[in-house]
Amino acid sequence: MRKFLILLGLLVVIGLAGLWWLGTKAEQGKPAPGEIRIEVEDVV
């Protein structure tokens, strides 16, 4: 039981770290103020 709880806690920490990392990547991808991005559909 103790190993299970340690593994579960470790997975939660890794999941939160992954979400934080994705959040920082999304912040970096935002366009600058005044920059216009055009979405292109049906490229493939």
N, C-alpha and C positions, 0 to 999 in steps of 0.2 A: 504494500500500500504506500509506503514511504517513497519508494522509487517512482511509483506512478505519479504521485503529487509533485515530486521534483521535476519529472519529465513534463508534466502539464504546465508547471510554472515556467520552465525553460521555453516551451513552445509559445506561451503567452508573451513572454519578453521578446522572443524573436519576431513574433507577429506584430507587436507594437513597434519594434524597431523598423520593420519592413514598411509599415504604414507611414512612419515618420519620414523614411527615406523617399518614398513615393511622393509625399507631400512637398518635400524640398525640391524634387525634380519638377513637379507641376508648377511651383512658384517660379523656377528659373525659365520655364517655357512660356510664361506670359508675355504678350507683346508690350513693347514700351508705350508710354502715353503718346497718342497721336499716330501710332503705327497701325496700319490697316492690313489685316490678313484676309485673303479671299479663300474660302473653302472650295476645293475642286471636287466635284462628284463624278462617279463612274470613270475613274482613271484606269482601273484594271479591266 
